[in-house]
Amino acid sequence: MKTSGVIVVPGDAFGKYGQGYVRISIVCPEEQIKEVISRMKQDGFTWKI
């Protein structure tokens, strides 16, 4: 979503088995990671672990 300020890369950019997934690299302090997750939830992102 445009409002979260979160950028992800489509999984298929890394090959055919990545289709339907996104790749996220985390290179920041834990506090910022929590903020990113909060923004993603507010924007309606959902995921499975």
C-alpha positions, 0 to 999 in steps of 0.5 A: 500500500502507498501509505505504509512506507514499506517496500517489498520485492515480488518473489517472482523476481527471484525465480519461478518458485517465488511467484505469489510471495514477497521478499522482505529484508530487515536491516534496522533496529527492532523498534523500527521493525515493530513500527513497520509491522504496525503500519502494514497491519493498518494498511491491511496486509496479512500473512501466514507464518 
